[in-house]
């Protein structure tokens, strides 16, 4: 499962939602995001941008 320091979700109405330090999984119906706040499912996804700035750990 990919890990992102910063994950930006661009919605169909061009609004953006930013998440920090998350794990995520892309699906046909959207994206599932796990963070310290819990699990979220976002279905209104036009595009995602994920950035990893530190080395990955297991």
Buried (B, 14 or more C-beta within 10 A) or exposed (E): EEBBEBBBBBBEEEEEBEBEEBBBEEEEEBBBBBBEEEEBEBEEBEEBEBEEEEEEEE
